[in-house]
């Protein structure tokens, strides 16, 4: 018995479908595919049964190897920085209320009306132009 072209096409389409990660039914198909920069292929998938959607990126083996090396280097650097900074520096422990600029009448949305570069930072403490906002 021979299959018609329509039947063969339907079989090819069905066999190309993946199992959906959400409902596990073999109805997860590619709805969009294109190559982005660095030869990375972006594919959008959609499940015909539950409408779950997902985007996947396919990398060349060279890009994947580079990613793994960079990830390993990043993890090594992260461990190094965690070991030398056990707690936050004192500047980071201060709150916004400790910065006098936010209660100054000359401090506006875009910064200090006097265009001081220290405005909005802890270094603005002791500013000669400070004037408390009138309630």
N, C-alpha and C positions, 0 to 999 in steps of 0.2 A: 504494500500500500504506500502510495506516495503522498506527501504533504503539499498543500497549495503554498504559494508564495506568502500569502497573508498569514497562514498558520506558522510557517517558518519564521516570519518576522515577529509574530507574537511570542514564539518560543525563545528567540534571541533576546527580545526585550525582557521577558520574565527571567531568563537565566542571568541577565545583567543586573537584576535587582539584588539588593543586599537585604539582610535582616535589619529591621528598624531597631535602633538602640532603645527606643521607648516602649514599643508594643511587641517587639520580637517577631513580627510577621514579615515575611519576605516581600515587602512592598516599598522598600526604600530605594528611590531612584534619583539619578542625577537630573537636575532641572536647569543647571547653568554650569558652564565650565569655560574658564579663560586663563591665559597666562598673564601673570603680573610681572612686575620688575624682578630682576635677578632670576628669571626663568622659574619662578614659583607658580605652580598651577593652583588656582582657587576653584573649588567645586562646591556648588550648593546642592544639597540633597533634600528631598521631601518624601514623607511617607504618604502613600495613597490611602491608607486606612485611617491613621490617627492624626494626620496633618503635621506631625512633628517635623521641624526643619533643623538643619545643621550645616555649617560651613566647615570644610576641611581644606587644608593646604598641603600640597605635595612638593617636597624639596628634592633637589638632586642629591646624590650621595655626597658630593663635594660640599654643598651647603650644609648638609646634615652633620658631616664631620666637623666643619667649622663651628657650627652651633654647639656641638658637644664639647669642643675644646674651650670655647668662650664660657660655657656654663661651668665647666670645671674650674677655670681661672676665677670666675666670679665667686664661686663657692669658697675657694681658697682665700680670696680677698675679704669676703664677708666674715670668715672665721677670724682673720687677722684683726679686723676692725672691732669685732665683738670683744675680743680679748683685751684691747687697749681702752675701750670705752665701756666700763661696767655700768656707769650711770650717766645721766644727762649732765652736760656742763651747767654751771650755776646760772648763766644767762638764760638758758632754756627753761629753768625752773621758775623764773619770774613770770608773773601774769601780766596781762595787758593793762590792768589797773595801775601797775607800777610805772608805766610810761606816762610822763606828765603831758605829753602832746595831746592825748585824747581828752583831756579836761581843759585845754587851752582854747581861748576864744579865737585865736588866729589859725588854728588847725582846721582845715577844710577837707572836703571829700578827696581832693587831688593832692593833699599834703599841706605843708606849711605855707602860709601866705607870704612869709619872708623867704621862701625857697631855700630853706636850710636843708642840706643833704642828710643831716642826722635826724631829721624830723621823723617821728614814728618809731624810733629805735631807743634802746636803753641809753645810748650815748647822748641823747637830748636832755638828760637830767642836768639841771642847773642852767638852762637856757636863759639868756638875758632878756629875751623878748616875751617870756611866759607871762600870760595874764589869765587868771582863772575865769572860766565861763560864768556869766551871770545867770543865775537861775530864773 
